[in-house]
Amino acid sequence: MADIDQKLIQKAQRGDRRAFGKLVKKYRNKVLYLAYDLLGNYDDAQDVAQSVFLRVFSGIRNFKGKSSFSTWLYRITVNLSIDFKRSKYRRSSVSIDKNIRDEDDPMPGKIILRDKDKDPLERLEIKDLNEQIENALDTLSEQQREAFVLRHYHGMSMDEISKILECKPGTVRSHLFRAINKLREYLKEDENMQN
């Protein structure tokens, strides 16, 4: 844990709201991007991020520092994203307003392939590919998507992911292996259907 984080956490544990605000400012985009990567919808990600920081605010006094603050924060984000997704699924098993991203998407970190300098046809192809990738991610199990997103979108190590997901590094590798194979299979099938 960074020295600055540790000082801010200690102050926040004593009730210093400014110190907590600094922690929120430092981590809010990371939490928002992770929630977005797990949920695929910006509005839902904002709701989850807000819930994450409310949960952290109410539980920071119980934070013992056995793991890093970011690991604790990401674990809460993953859990609340899962809960949100499950409750949303229970409310409506079929969504008629699936989030289709376009050039004005407020979460550019998720779109790996974007270039506004491209001509309209190339931009349309990139948009289609991004939709294919998102659809492929939707085929993964929760554990596979979590591991894939943490590793490939957020660049975390196996050890970091295993702490966040509370499982062994070998289990993380297994989830990643299955996720990558499933994504390859889906994208290959999708390509064959288009030809």
ChimeraX attribute file (.defattr): number of C-alpha atoms within 10 A of each C-alpha:
attribute: neighborCount
match mode: 1-to-1
recipient: residues
	/A:1	12
	/A:2	9
	/A:3	8
	/A:4	9
	/A:5	17
	/A:6	14
	/A:7	12
	/A:8	20
	/A:9	22
	/A:10	16
	/A:11	16
	/A:12	20
	/A:13	19
	/A:14	12
	/A:15	14
	/A:16	13
	/A:17	14
	/A:18	12
	/A:19	19
	/A:20	21
	/A:21	15
	/A:22	15
	/A:23	18
	/A:24	16
	/A:25	11
	/A:26	12
	/A:27	15
	/A:28	17
	/A:29	13
	/A:30	18
	/A:31	25
	/A:32	22
	/A:33	22
	/A:34	25
	/A:35	28
	/A:36	22
	/A:37	26
	/A:38	24
	/A:39	20
	/A:40	22
	/A:41	16
	/A:42	19
	/A:43	13
	/A:44	18
	/A:45	24
	/A:46	17
	/A:47	15
	/A:48	28
	/A:49	25
	/A:50	16
	/A:51	16
	/A:52	25
	/A:53	22
	/A:54	12
	/A:55	15
	/A:56	19
	/A:57	17
	/A:58	11
	/A:59	11
	/A:60	19
	/A:61	15
	/A:62	9
	/A:63	15
	/A:64	9
	/A:65	12
	/A:66	9
	/A:67	13
	/A:68	17
	/A:69	19
	/A:70	16
	/A:71	19
	/A:72	16
	/A:73	18
	/A:74	24
	/A:75	18
	/A:76	22
	/A:77	28
	/A:78	23
	/A:79	16
	/A:80	19
	/A:81	26
	/A:82	19
	/A:83	13
	/A:84	17
	/A:85	17
	/A:86	13
	/A:87	12
	/A:88	14
	/A:89	12
	/A:90	10
	/A:91	10
	/A:92	10
	/A:93	10
	/A:94	10
	/A:95	10
	/A:96	7
	/A:97	6
	/A:98	9
	/A:99	13
	/A:100	12
	/A:101	20
	/A:102	16
	/A:103	13
	/A:104	7
	/A:105	13
	/A:106	11
	/A:107	17
	/A:108	14
	/A:109	14
	/A:110	18
	/A:111	19
	/A:112	12
	/A:113	13
	/A:114	16
	/A:115	11
	/A:116	9
	/A:117	8
	/A:118	11
	/A:119	9
	/A:120	10
	/A:121	9
	/A:122	14
	/A:123	18
	/A:124	14
	/A:125	12
	/A:126	18
	/A:127	19
	/A:128	14
	/A:129	16
	/A:130	20
	/A:131	17
	/A:132	17
	/A:133	16
	/A:134	17
	/A:135	15
	/A:136	18
	/A:137	23
	/A:138	15
	/A:139	14
	/A:140	18
	/A:141	14
	/A:142	16
	/A:143	16
	/A:144	22
	/A:145	22
	/A:146	24
	/A:147	27
	/A:148	27
	/A:149	21
	/A:150	23
	/A:151	17
	/A:152	11
	/A:153	15
	/A:154	14
	/A:155	12
	/A:156	15
	/A:157	12
	/A:158	19
	/A:159	14
	/A:160	19
	/A:161	25
	/A:162	19
	/A:163	18
	/A:164	23
	/A:165	22
	/A:166	12
	/A:167	12
	/A:168	14
	/A:169	17
	/A:170	12
	/A:171	16
	/A:172	24
	/A:173	17
	/A:174	14
	/A:175	21
	/A:176	22
	/A:177	14
	/A:178	17
	/A:179	23
	/A:180	17
	/A:181	12
	/A:182	18
	/A:183	19
	/A:184	13
	/A:185	13
	/A:186	18
	/A:187	17
	/A:188	12
	/A:189	11
	/A:190	13
	/A:191	11
	/A:192	9
	/A:193	8
	/A:194	7
	/A:195	5
